[in-house]
Amino acid sequence: MTSNVGQNYPYSSETEGDRAARVQALVQSKKDLADKVAAETTPLDAQERWWTWKCPTPGCPGILHAAGYARDLHAVYVVCDGVCGKTFLR
């Protein structure tokens, strides 16, 4: 299996309420993340549950949460709640 396939395999899932609360907390706690998410995403559609992924950054124990759809790309835009605080496309 290629690393690309392995990295895109979902880790778990969370409710829409949990997802929204975690993303909101991350956006408020990380400088410039709100502007970055607003500039690089479009809103998510209504769903009861969303996938989460384990952060691929070495040494980061974080989980990736859906923050929107990538603008002009066919991908979910995710943010890490761990120490790296990076964004990724899934």
Beta strands, then each sheet from edge to edge (+ up, - down):
strand 1: 12-15
strand 2: 41-42
strand 3: 49-54
strand 4: 63-70
strand 5: 76-80
strand 6: 87-89
sheet 1: 1+ 3- 4+ 2-
sheet 2: 1+ 3- 4+ 5- 6+
end
